[in-house]
Amino acid sequence: MLDICIDRFNHDSGMNNKSLRGMAMVVFAAMLWGTTGTAQSFAPPQLSSYWVGALRLLVAAVFFWPLLWIQDRSIFTGALMRQLPWRGIGLAAVCMCVYNLAFFAGVRDTGVAVGTALALGSGPVWAGLLQVVINRQLPKRVWWVGTGIAVAGVVAMVTGNSERASVSWTGVLMCLMAGLSYATYAIANQHMVSNASPSTVTATVFTMAALMAIPGASMLSGRPDIHTGDVAIVLWLGVVSTGIAYLIFSHALRHVSAATGVVLALAEPVTAFALAILVVGEQPGISGGLGLATVLLGLWLVVRSEMLSIK
């Protein structure tokens, strides 16, 4: 059903319009990702971070399959399932599982501000390098300039009020691994959705990722202790900021490069920043405001680079 709605959204568009709409879809997905922190601020989960990450993958997987059943029941036949790009799905699932566990582990060791800056900030750089190695496609100079400016802005936004004096190098490596995993997922996903249904690909990827992440969370945190507030948070994270968001992101990758998609996903911390001010009532310092302006400038340059690449 969501596939059909999004396909209609892109129907009869020219190349430029499709690229613009693809970029708009990435930004919208990133805005949904950006609601995560605000949602948790109203009902802080009692679960460990590992279990929050694993269960949101599971909820997202459960969310996808009824959509597929409504959209096209023939996908459940053995013949069509065998035609899916299982190698790519396996790679993307491993990346999504590693991203969830490595991100939460890295943030635990380095702190929320530094960990978020490292994970989100390194993702676009990894994506640009992987695009060169895998696709033999070198992003334009404007893309690199815009990416650098946007990453610098993210760092300023999330670390401006941080008072953490020491940083765990193990945590740093985990956050960099999270950024690499996310970038690899985006590139693998783009290759798959160009020839297969984004809904089917996303559903199978997240199902496999959940099956891997749950045993990982169990080994790292033991048995989960679930409370009422945890259920509401996990449902929001699984359905909205993971299920719907990643499905839109998968559709968007049909129209923009994976590297550009990863950079535009930096709209996530921008959304979180805005919600922290408007909803939670936080008052960030000057560095936060300057960082926000810097991110927006960098994203504008990336959009400009994407438009130049299709002319």
Helices and strands as residue ranges (DSSP letters): H 2-10, H 15-33, H 36-42, H 49-71, G 73-76, H 78-82, H 86-110, H 112-135, H 141-159, H 169-193, H 198-221, H 228-238, I 239-244, H 245-252, H 258-264, H 267-275, I 276-280, H 286-309
